Amino acid sequence: MPLEVDFAIGWDWEYDRDFVYLIDYECNKRGLQGYLVYPDNVDETIAKLSKGEITFKVFLDRASESSNKFISLIKLLKKKGVAFVNEPELSVRANDKSIMHLEFLSNGLYVPYTIILSPYEDNPDMDLSSLHVIGTPFIVKPADGGGGRGVVLGVKTAYDIVKAREKHGKDKYLIQEEIIPAVIRGRKAWFRSFYVYGNIILCWWDNQTGEYHRVTSRAERRYKFKELKRITKKIAEIARINFFSTEIAMTKTGRFVVVDYVNDVCDMRLKSKAFDGVPDDVVMDIVREFVDSVRSITKSR
């Protein structure tokens, strides 16, 4: 009989260890079979899947974006009809900031004023006739990328745009106005919202230090942060994926602006281990939501 795995996770980043081990532990505690795939056993795992020695029901991919070794695994799991936490094709679409920008606009979400530029390799020339509308300083970021890759802050000249485009010549680029958040009782009104299978967890997030603090239910009521959850839910409807984070800032006029769109491979380092990590209780809530959802999925399959 093959080993039937309820929840498998592919990972290759050393700082993911706590997160994936917590999920695996929670699975075992609740009677679900977990399985971890990492660079050293990915080939062995592909062989076992191909021979029918193991089967996966649900798979969380946290590796294929950075490790080519996992691409073959993803293709095999797709052929076998495995359920993905985030379907690969939808992840690609959600990670493209140029697509999400236009989708958000058409769905009534506020986003920074933005100029979208085609890849440098396709068209070295660029139309910056409306750059004056954005003002200075502004932000330059690749359309496809996460974790701050390729993002340049505090840009003031077109020359810096050219340098960024040349460095990542295959990427579309977004030129965005800089959003200045309001300050609420000494904290920037800048938030990171986590979405996990329909459940939303809000955190204050400092865009300069990366420090998190969970938004309490009292603060949510007092400052009318229910709008943050409405926006996150709308983003989930647009992106059609089950796990992501998004950044939303509240301006001095009280408007909520989505400043960084969809991050589907969230940095889940623990705050107890890193200054800029996610609060431990938030991570544990996300872990429990994962396992609850996987249990429901496996029962239906």
Buried (B, 14 or more C-beta within 10 A) or exposed (E): EEEEBBBBBBBBBEBBBBBBBBBBEBBEEEEBBBBBBBEEEBEEBBEBBEEEEBBBBBBBBBBBBEBEBBBEBBEBBBEEEBBBBBBBEBBBBBBBBBBBBBBBEEEEBBBBBBBBBBBBEEEEEBEEEEBEEBEEBBBBBBBBBBEEEBBBEEBEEEEBBBEBBEEBEEBBBBBBBBBEBBEBEEBBBBBBBBBBBEBBBBBBBBBEEBBBBBBEEEBBEEBEBEBBBEBBBBBBEBBEBBBBBBBBBBBEEEEBBBBBBBBBBBBBBBBEEEEEBBBBEBBBBBBBBBBBBBBEBBEEE
